[in-house]
């Protein structure tokens, strides 16, 4: 793991920020004791199943699960762009199954780490970053869900097969500017009314010139506003107008 990756992992570790145990946590910067259900049951058990398969922190996973659960009430398929080892994909698939949905979860990733375009990306990622994964590993981890489909390769080159589909929920965790912008361009027009796109990296400083810039540029002439969460995520809800 790079120094930056290690520093980020330490910075967002619950062991650093948590000053109380149980359902409420006193945290930086305001020191209020706030409700933090991602640290306790029942969500803690869901997160324990994916902990070793994701770099996404418990709070972000909690919001991701809740947004996905809400979108299970809409008509349309689910998508994740940027799968890595399959942790958040498992959480989404598990949520879909528990809600009794009949939709498909489509997963897009190189399944080999960052592509060559990472070398020129403002995020300073390098080709091969997040390479500790494989399509076979992710398939095995998600083998309990027969409604998952896989699209190995680089976005946007792999998006074509879904040209005529409609989507209720799209999770974008691609880090890179070009991949984030391509995801916005493809899925926005295919998102059902009240459908959601969640961008994992929007609020992190390292991605201000990549993921955040891509989302801001795309939405600048749209009706929708980026809803920024304190977790670093950004939510966009498709307008019905």
C-alpha positions as CSV (number, residue, x, y, z in Angstrom):
1,X,0.0,0.0,0.0
2,X,1.3,3.5,-0.9
3,X,2.1,6.1,1.9
4,X,-1.0,8.1,0.8
5,X,-3.2,5.0,0.9
6,X,-1.9,4.1,4.4
7,X,-2.3,7.7,5.6
8,X,-5.9,7.7,4.4
9,X,-6.7,4.4,6.0
10,X,-5.3,5.6,9.3
11,X,-7.1,9.0,9.0
12,X,-10.5,7.5,8.5
13,X,-10.1,4.6,10.9
14,X,-12.8,4.4,13.5
15,X,-10.1,3.9,16.1
16,X,-8.8,7.4,15.5
17,X,-12.1,9.4,15.5
18,X,-14.3,7.4,17.8
19,X,-14.4,8.8,21.3
20,X,-17.5,6.9,22.5
21,X,-18.8,3.4,22.1
22,X,-22.3,2.3,21.2
23,X,-24.8,4.0,18.9
24,X,-23.5,7.5,19.4
25,X,-20.1,8.8,18.5
26,X,-18.3,12.0,19.5
27,X,-16.3,12.9,16.5
28,X,-14.1,15.5,14.8
29,X,-14.6,18.4,14.0
30,X,-17.7,19.4,16.1
31,X,-17.4,16.9,19.0
32,X,-21.2,16.5,19.1
33,X,-22.4,13.0,20.1
34,X,-24.2,11.9,17.0
35,X,-26.1,8.8,16.0
36,X,-23.7,6.5,14.1
37,X,-25.6,3.2,13.3
38,X,-22.8,1.9,11.1
39,X,-20.8,0.9,14.1
40,X,-23.4,-1.3,15.8
41,X,-25.8,-4.1,15.0
42,X,-27.4,-4.8,12.6
43,X,-25.2,-3.0,10.1
44,X,-22.0,-4.0,11.9
45,X,-22.6,-7.6,10.9
46,X,-23.2,-6.7,7.3
47,X,-19.9,-4.7,7.2
48,X,-18.0,-7.5,8.9
49,X,-18.7,-9.8,5.9
50,X,-17.1,-7.3,3.5
51,X,-14.4,-5.7,5.6
52,X,-11.5,-7.5,4.0
53,X,-12.9,-6.9,0.5
54,X,-13.2,-3.2,0.4
55,X,-11.4,0.1,1.2
56,X,-14.7,1.9,1.8
57,X,-15.2,2.9,5.4
58,X,-18.2,1.7,7.5
59,X,-20.1,5.1,7.3
60,X,-19.9,5.2,3.5
61,X,-21.0,1.6,3.2
62,X,-24.0,2.3,5.5
63,X,-25.2,5.2,3.3
64,X,-24.6,3.1,0.2
65,X,-26.7,0.3,1.6
66,X,-29.5,2.7,2.6
67,X,-29.6,4.4,-0.8
68,X,-29.6,1.0,-2.5
69,X,-32.4,-0.2,-0.3
70,X,-34.5,2.9,-1.1
71,X,-33.9,2.4,-4.9
72,X,-35.1,-1.2,-4.7
73,X,-38.6,0.4,-4.7
74,X,-38.0,1.8,-8.2
75,X,-38.1,0.0,-11.5
76,X,-34.6,-0.5,-13.0
77,X,-31.3,-2.3,-12.8
78,X,-28.5,-1.6,-10.4
79,X,-24.9,-0.7,-11.4
80,X,-21.5,-0.4,-9.8
81,X,-18.6,1.2,-11.6
82,X,-15.4,0.4,-9.8
83,X,-15.6,-2.9,-8.0
84,X,-12.1,-3.6,-6.7
85,X,-12.4,-6.8,-4.6
86,X,-16.2,-6.9,-4.6
87,X,-17.0,-5.6,-1.0
88,X,-19.5,-2.9,-1.9
89,X,-20.9,-5.0,-4.7
90,X,-21.6,-7.7,-2.2
91,X,-23.3,-5.2,0.1
92,X,-25.5,-3.9,-2.8
93,X,-26.4,-7.4,-4.0
94,X,-27.2,-8.5,-0.4
95,X,-29.5,-5.5,-0.1
96,X,-31.2,-6.3,-3.3
97,X,-31.8,-9.9,-2.3
98,X,-33.1,-9.0,1.2
99,X,-35.5,-6.5,-0.4
100,X,-36.8,-9.3,-2.8
101,X,-36.0,-7.4,-6.0
102,X,-35.8,-9.1,-9.4
103,X,-33.4,-6.6,-11.0
104,X,-29.9,-7.2,-12.2
105,X,-26.7,-5.8,-10.7
106,X,-24.1,-4.9,-13.4
107,X,-20.5,-4.6,-12.4
108,X,-17.9,-2.7,-14.3
109,X,-14.2,-2.8,-13.6
110,X,-10.9,-3.8,-15.2
111,X,-10.6,-6.4,-12.4
112,X,-6.8,-5.8,-12.8
113,X,-6.3,-2.4,-11.1
114,X,-6.1,1.1,-12.5
115,X,-5.8,1.3,-16.3
116,X,-3.0,3.1,-18.2
117,X,-4.9,6.4,-18.3
118,X,-4.3,6.7,-14.6
119,X,-0.8,7.9,-15.4
120,X,-2.1,11.3,-16.6
121,X,-5.0,11.6,-14.2
122,X,-5.1,14.6,-11.7
123,X,-5.6,12.1,-8.8
124,X,-2.0,11.0,-9.1
125,X,-3.0,7.3,-9.2
126,X,-0.7,5.1,-11.2
127,X,-1.5,2.3,-13.6
128,X,-1.9,-0.9,-11.6
129,X,-3.1,0.7,-8.3
130,X,-5.8,-1.4,-6.7
131,X,-4.5,-4.4,-8.6
132,X,-5.0,-6.9,-5.7
133,X,-8.1,-8.3,-7.3
134,X,-9.3,-10.5,-10.2
135,X,-12.5,-11.3,-12.0
136,X,-12.4,-14.9,-10.7
137,X,-11.9,-13.7,-7.1
138,X,-14.9,-11.3,-7.3
139,X,-17.1,-13.9,-9.0
140,X,-16.3,-16.4,-6.2
141,X,-17.1,-13.8,-3.5
142,X,-20.4,-13.0,-5.1
143,X,-21.3,-16.5,-6.1
144,X,-24.5,-16.5,-3.9
145,X,-26.1,-13.9,-6.1
146,X,-27.2,-15.2,-9.5
147,X,-28.4,-11.8,-10.7
148,X,-25.0,-10.3,-11.0
149,X,-23.4,-9.6,-14.4
150,X,-19.7,-8.8,-15.0
151,X,-18.2,-6.4,-17.6
152,X,-14.4,-6.6,-17.4
153,X,-12.4,-3.8,-19.2
154,X,-12.1,0.0,-19.2
155,X,-15.0,2.3,-18.9
156,X,-16.5,3.6,-21.3
157,X,-15.5,0.8,-23.7
158,X,-17.6,-1.8,-21.7
159,X,-20.8,0.2,-21.4
160,X,-22.3,-0.5,-24.8
161,X,-24.2,-3.7,-24.0
162,X,-26.4,-1.7,-21.6
163,X,-27.4,0.9,-24.2
164,X,-31.1,0.1,-24.0
165,X,-31.3,-0.5,-20.2
166,X,-32.9,1.6,-17.5
167,X,-31.3,2.0,-14.1
168,X,-32.6,2.8,-10.6
169,X,-29.2,2.9,-8.8
170,X,-25.6,3.6,-9.9
171,X,-22.6,3.5,-7.6
172,X,-19.5,5.2,-9.1
173,X,-16.2,4.5,-7.4
174,X,-13.7,4.9,-10.2
175,X,-11.4,7.7,-8.9
176,X,-10.3,8.8,-12.4
177,X,-11.7,11.9,-14.2
178,X,-12.3,10.2,-17.6
179,X,-14.0,7.2,-16.0
180,X,-16.2,9.3,-13.7
181,X,-17.2,11.6,-16.6
182,X,-18.0,8.7,-18.9
183,X,-20.2,7.1,-16.2
184,X,-22.1,10.4,-15.8
185,X,-22.6,10.7,-19.5
186,X,-23.8,7.2,-20.0
187,X,-26.0,6.6,-17.0
188,X,-27.7,10.0,-16.5
189,X,-30.1,9.7,-19.4
190,X,-30.8,6.1,-18.6
191,X,-31.6,6.7,-14.9
192,X,-35.3,6.4,-14.0
193,X,-37.1,9.3,-12.3
194,X,-36.0,9.5,-8.6
195,X,-33.1,7.1,-9.4
196,X,-29.8,7.7,-7.6
197,X,-26.2,8.0,-8.6
198,X,-23.7,7.9,-5.6
199,X,-20.1,9.0,-6.2
200,X,-17.7,7.7,-3.6
201,X,-14.7,9.9,-4.1
202,X,-16.4,13.3,-4.6
203,X,-15.5,15.0,-1.4
204,X,-11.9,13.8,-0.8
205,X,-9.2,16.4,-1.5
206,X,-7.1,14.0,-3.6
207,X,-10.0,13.7,-6.1
208,X,-11.0,17.3,-6.4
209,X,-9.5,17.5,-9.8
210,X,-10.8,14.1,-11.0
211,X,-14.0,12.6,-9.6
212,X,-15.4,15.9,-8.2
213,X,-14.5,17.9,-11.3
214,X,-16.1,15.3,-13.5
215,X,-19.4,15.4,-11.6
216,X,-19.5,19.2,-11.3
217,X,-18.8,19.7,-15.0
218,X,-21.5,17.2,-15.9
219,X,-24.2,18.6,-13.6
220,X,-23.5,22.3,-14.3
221,X,-26.3,22.5,-16.9
222,X,-28.6,19.9,-15.4
223,X,-31.6,20.4,-13.1
224,X,-30.0,18.2,-10.4
225,X,-27.7,19.4,-7.6
226,X,-24.9,17.3,-6.2
227,X,-25.8,16.5,-2.5
228,X,-22.5,16.4,-0.6
229,X,-22.3,14.1,2.4
230,X,-19.9,14.5,5.3
231,X,-18.6,11.0,4.4
232,X,-16.9,12.3,1.2
233,X,-19.7,10.8,-0.9
234,X,-22.0,12.8,-3.3
235,X,-25.5,11.9,-4.1
236,X,-27.5,12.9,-7.2
237,X,-31.2,12.1,-7.4
238,X,-32.7,12.2,-10.9
239,X,-35.4,14.8,-11.3
240,X,-38.9,13.8,-12.4
241,X,-39.2,17.0,-14.4
